Amino acid sequence: MLNQLALPFLVLGGCTALMILKDLFRHPHPVAVMNIIWPLTGLYMPFIGWLAWWYLGRKPSHQLKIALLIPRKMQKTTNWQTIFISTSLTAAACIFGDMMTIPIVTLLKHFAITPALWMQAIICVIVSLFIGLLFQFLAIRQREKHSFYSALLIALKTEVFPVLIYQLGIFFFMALALKFVLAQQINPLLIVFWFMLQLAIMIGFLFSWPANHFLIKRGLNPVV
């Protein structure tokens, strides 16, 4: 029953990501890193991700309205659109972290090293932080032309807190999924595992929303 529910959600997420990716070739986002973020948003937000892209990312007038291209010192207000895009960047970093952790753990098992779940979680957080810092760094450098070290420092201030909160939401949901659905087994060959991970990323999005709101409200998030 769960597999029958999981497969349509996963397929719809993949189709949403492909639709956004196709549209990006015709309407690329002016902030280069967002051309990676938007397809990933569609991956874990079936159909909703497409609506978000259409209304928040595709039209230049909307991009300017939500301050995507306005320097940080000129931003005066916070709205849900800016929080959504900021949180989607954090989500993309966590997706990369989750996706890259699986082959790392598989490789370790190949060498007869079976890391505990807490160790896998640490690997995932480290990879997510690295990717998140990279995304923020690239966006900062493009938009405000900071020096290398200044942009890196701002990225550290901006991304560490939301990524940690996002991963907390993912771990919370996956802990429940492992106990009640996955029988304590992380098996990438199971469709239901990917469905649980897709839902976990949505839960992480909700967890990280207040963290990004906090940073934006205090002018600490330079991407949106």
C-alpha positions as CSV (number, residue, x, y, z in Angstrom):
1,M,0.0,0.0,0.0
2,L,2.8,2.4,1.0
3,N,4.7,1.5,-2.2
4,Q,1.7,2.3,-4.3
5,L,1.5,5.8,-2.7
6,A,5.3,6.3,-2.7
7,L,5.9,5.7,-6.4
8,P,3.5,8.4,-7.8
9,F,4.9,11.0,-5.4
10,L,8.5,10.2,-6.4
11,V,7.6,10.2,-10.1
12,L,5.7,13.5,-9.8
13,G,8.7,15.0,-8.0
14,G,11.1,13.9,-10.8
15,C,8.7,15.2,-13.5
16,T,8.4,18.6,-11.6
17,A,12.2,18.9,-11.4
18,L,12.5,18.1,-15.1
19,M,9.9,20.6,-16.0
20,I,11.7,23.4,-14.1
21,L,15.0,22.3,-15.6
22,K,13.6,22.5,-19.1
23,D,12.2,26.0,-18.4
24,L,15.5,27.2,-17.0
25,F,17.1,26.7,-20.4
26,R,14.8,29.3,-21.8
27,H,14.5,31.5,-18.7
28,P,17.7,31.1,-16.7
29,H,17.7,32.8,-13.3
30,P,20.0,35.8,-13.0
31,V,21.5,34.4,-9.7
32,A,23.5,31.5,-11.2
33,V,23.3,29.2,-8.2
34,M,19.5,29.3,-8.3
35,N,19.6,27.4,-11.5
36,I,20.6,24.4,-9.4
37,I,18.3,25.2,-6.5
38,W,15.0,25.4,-8.4
39,P,15.1,21.9,-10.0
40,L,15.9,20.4,-6.6
41,T,13.0,22.2,-5.1
42,G,10.7,20.5,-7.6
43,L,12.2,17.2,-6.7
44,Y,10.9,17.2,-3.1
45,M,7.9,19.4,-3.7
46,P,5.9,17.7,-6.5
47,F,3.9,20.3,-8.5
48,I,4.2,22.9,-5.7
49,G,7.8,23.4,-6.7
50,W,6.7,24.2,-10.2
51,L,4.2,26.8,-8.9
52,A,6.9,28.3,-6.7
53,W,9.3,28.5,-9.7
54,W,6.7,30.0,-11.9
55,Y,5.7,32.8,-9.5
56,L,8.9,33.4,-7.6
57,G,11.8,32.5,-10.0
58,R,10.7,32.7,-13.6
59,K,9.6,36.4,-13.9
60,P,12.2,39.2,-13.6
61,S,9.6,41.5,-12.0
62,H,8.9,38.9,-9.3
63,Q,12.7,38.4,-8.8
64,L,13.2,42.1,-8.1
65,K,10.0,42.3,-6.0
66,I,11.3,39.7,-3.6
67,A,14.7,41.4,-3.4
68,L,16.7,38.6,-5.1
69,L,18.9,41.1,-6.8
70,I,18.8,44.0,-4.3
71,P,21.9,44.5,-2.2
72,R,21.5,43.5,1.4
73,K,22.0,47.0,2.8
74,M,18.9,48.1,0.8
75,Q,16.6,45.5,2.1
76,K,14.0,46.8,4.6
77,T,11.3,44.1,4.8
78,T,10.8,40.4,5.1
79,N,8.1,38.4,3.4
80,W,7.3,34.8,2.8
81,Q,8.7,34.8,-0.7
82,T,12.2,35.7,0.5
83,I,12.0,33.1,3.3
84,F,10.8,30.4,0.9
85,I,13.8,31.0,-1.5
86,S,16.3,31.2,1.3
87,T,14.9,28.0,2.8
88,S,15.0,26.3,-0.6
89,L,18.8,27.0,-0.8
90,T,19.2,25.3,2.6
91,A,17.1,22.4,1.4
92,A,19.2,21.9,-1.7
93,A,22.3,21.7,0.5
94,C,20.7,19.1,2.6
95,I,19.6,17.1,-0.4
96,F,23.1,17.0,-1.7
97,G,24.2,15.9,1.8
98,D,21.7,13.1,1.9
99,M,22.4,11.9,-1.6
100,M,26.2,12.0,-1.1
101,T,26.1,10.3,2.3
102,I,24.5,7.1,0.8
103,P,27.4,6.3,-1.6
104,I,29.9,7.2,1.1
105,V,28.3,4.8,3.6
106,T,28.0,2.1,0.8
107,L,31.7,2.5,0.1
108,L,32.6,2.2,3.8
109,K,30.5,-1.0,4.0
110,H,32.5,-2.3,1.0
111,F,35.6,-2.1,3.1
112,A,33.8,-3.9,6.0
113,I,33.2,-0.6,7.9
114,T,29.7,-0.3,9.0
115,P,29.2,3.2,10.5
116,A,26.5,3.6,13.2
117,L,23.4,5.7,12.4
118,W,24.8,8.6,14.4
119,M,28.0,8.5,12.4
120,Q,26.1,8.5,9.2
121,A,24.2,11.6,10.5
122,I,27.4,13.4,11.2
123,I,28.7,12.7,7.7
124,C,25.4,14.0,6.2
125,V,25.6,17.2,8.3
126,I,29.2,17.8,7.3
127,V,28.5,17.4,3.6
128,S,25.4,19.5,3.8
129,L,27.3,22.3,5.5
130,F,30.0,22.3,2.9
131,I,27.5,22.4,0.0
132,G,25.4,25.1,1.7
133,L,28.4,27.2,2.3
134,L,29.4,26.8,-1.3
135,F,25.9,27.8,-2.6
136,Q,25.8,30.9,-0.3
137,F,29.4,31.9,-1.2
138,L,28.7,31.8,-4.9
139,A,25.5,33.8,-4.5
140,I,27.2,36.4,-2.3
141,R,30.1,36.8,-4.7
142,Q,27.8,37.3,-7.7
143,R,25.4,39.7,-6.0
144,E,27.5,41.9,-3.8
145,K,31.1,41.5,-5.1
146,H,32.6,40.8,-1.7
147,S,36.2,39.6,-1.3
148,F,36.8,35.9,-1.0
149,Y,37.2,35.9,2.8
150,S,34.4,38.4,3.4
151,A,32.0,36.3,1.3
152,L,33.1,33.1,3.1
153,L,32.6,34.7,6.5
154,I,29.1,35.9,5.6
155,A,28.2,32.5,4.2
156,L,29.3,30.9,7.5
157,K,27.1,33.3,9.5
158,T,24.2,32.7,7.2
159,E,24.1,29.0,6.4
160,V,25.4,27.0,9.4
161,F,22.3,27.6,11.7
162,P,19.6,26.9,9.0
163,V,21.4,23.7,7.8
164,L,21.7,22.4,11.3
165,I,18.0,23.1,12.0
166,Y,17.0,21.6,8.6
167,Q,19.0,18.4,9.3
168,L,17.3,18.2,12.7
169,G,13.9,18.1,11.0
170,I,15.2,15.4,8.6
171,F,16.7,13.3,11.4
172,F,13.5,13.6,13.5
173,F,11.3,12.3,10.7
174,M,13.7,9.6,9.6
175,A,14.1,8.3,13.1
176,L,10.3,7.8,13.2
177,A,10.3,6.3,9.7
178,L,13.1,3.9,10.6
179,K,11.3,2.7,13.7
180,F,7.8,2.4,12.3
181,V,8.2,2.0,8.5
182,L,11.7,0.9,7.5
183,A,12.4,-1.6,10.2
184,Q,15.7,0.2,11.2
185,Q,17.1,-0.4,7.7
186,I,18.5,2.2,5.4
187,N,18.0,0.5,2.0
188,P,18.4,2.7,-1.1
189,L,16.9,-0.1,-3.2
190,L,13.5,0.3,-1.6
191,I,11.1,2.8,-3.1
192,V,9.6,3.5,0.3
193,F,13.0,4.6,1.6
194,W,13.2,7.4,-1.0
195,F,9.6,8.3,-0.3
196,M,10.4,8.7,3.4
197,L,13.4,10.8,2.5
198,Q,11.3,13.0,0.3
199,L,8.8,13.5,3.2
200,A,11.7,14.1,5.6
201,I,13.1,16.9,3.3
202,M,9.6,18.5,3.4
203,I,9.6,18.3,7.2
204,G,13.1,19.8,7.3
205,F,11.8,22.7,5.2
206,L,9.2,23.5,7.9
207,F,11.8,23.2,10.6
208,S,14.3,25.5,8.8
209,W,11.7,28.2,7.9
210,P,11.8,30.0,11.3
211,A,15.6,29.9,11.3
212,N,15.8,31.6,7.9
213,H,13.1,34.0,9.0
214,F,15.2,34.9,12.0
215,L,18.3,35.6,9.9
216,I,16.5,37.5,7.2
217,K,14.7,39.7,9.7
218,R,18.0,40.7,11.2
219,G,19.7,41.3,7.8
220,L,22.0,38.4,8.1
221,N,20.9,36.5,5.0
222,P,22.4,38.1,1.9
223,V,21.0,35.8,-0.7
224,V,17.4,36.9,-0.7
